[in-house]
Amino acid sequence: MALDPATAGLALIGAGIAIGVAGLGTGIAQGQIGAAAVGATAENPKMFGRGLTLMVLPETIVIFGFVVAFLIYGLV
């Protein structure tokens, strides 16, 4: 199903916004989590694994944003 150029352009802008906002939110979250994880690891080295696990969790937001962008791009 082909879209007209104006609709296709808006769909691609939406896909860009989806992945851009997801990346921005993840960056903000990882900055705060990373600072807390480094502080916790400095006090107790056994906290490294837990801090690393918490650093990975926000990355799923970017993956979801990429999936949404890919699905939108599939419409064009």
C-alpha positions as CSV (number, residue, x, y, z in Angstrom):
1,M,0.0,0.0,0.0
2,A,1.7,3.2,-1.2
3,L,1.0,6.4,0.5
4,D,0.9,9.8,-1.1
5,P,4.2,11.9,-0.6
6,A,2.7,14.2,2.1
7,T,1.5,11.3,4.2
8,A,4.7,9.4,3.7
9,G,6.7,12.4,4.8
10,L,4.6,12.8,8.0
11,A,5.0,9.1,8.7
12,L,8.8,9.3,8.4
13,I,8.8,12.4,10.7
14,G,6.8,10.4,13.2
15,A,9.2,7.5,13.0
16,G,12.1,9.9,13.6
17,I,10.3,11.4,16.6
18,A,9.6,8.0,18.0
19,I,13.2,6.9,18.1
20,G,14.5,10.4,19.0
21,V,12.4,10.8,22.0
22,A,13.0,7.3,23.1
23,G,16.8,7.9,22.9
24,L,16.5,11.2,24.7
25,G,14.6,9.6,27.6
26,T,17.0,6.7,27.8
27,G,20.0,9.0,27.9
28,I,18.5,11.0,30.8
29,A,17.6,7.9,32.7
30,Q,21.0,6.3,32.2
31,G,22.8,9.4,33.3
32,Q,21.0,9.4,36.7
33,I,21.2,5.6,37.1
34,G,24.9,5.6,36.2
35,A,25.8,8.3,38.7
36,A,24.0,6.3,41.5
37,A,25.6,3.1,40.4
38,V,29.1,4.5,40.5
39,G,28.4,5.9,44.0
40,A,27.0,2.6,45.2
41,T,30.0,0.7,43.7
42,A,32.4,3.1,45.4
43,E,30.9,2.4,48.8
44,N,30.4,-1.4,48.2
45,P,32.2,-3.2,45.3
46,K,29.6,-6.0,45.5
47,M,27.0,-3.6,44.1
48,F,28.6,-3.5,40.7
49,G,26.5,-6.3,39.2
50,R,23.3,-4.7,40.5
51,G,24.3,-1.3,39.1
52,L,25.2,-2.9,35.7
53,T,21.8,-4.6,35.6
54,L,20.0,-1.3,36.3
55,M,22.0,0.4,33.6
56,V,20.8,-2.1,31.0
57,L,17.1,-1.7,31.8
58,P,16.5,1.7,30.1
59,E,18.0,0.4,26.9
60,T,14.7,-1.5,26.3
61,I,13.0,1.9,25.8
62,V,15.2,2.6,22.8
63,I,14.5,-0.9,21.4
64,F,10.8,-0.2,21.8
65,G,11.2,3.1,20.0
66,F,13.1,1.4,17.2
67,V,10.4,-1.2,16.8
68,V,7.7,1.5,16.6
69,A,9.8,3.5,14.1
70,F,10.3,0.3,12.0
71,L,6.6,-0.4,12.0
72,I,5.8,3.1,10.9
73,Y,8.5,2.9,8.2
74,G,6.9,-0.3,7.0
75,L,3.7,1.7,6.2
76,V,5.6,3.8,3.7
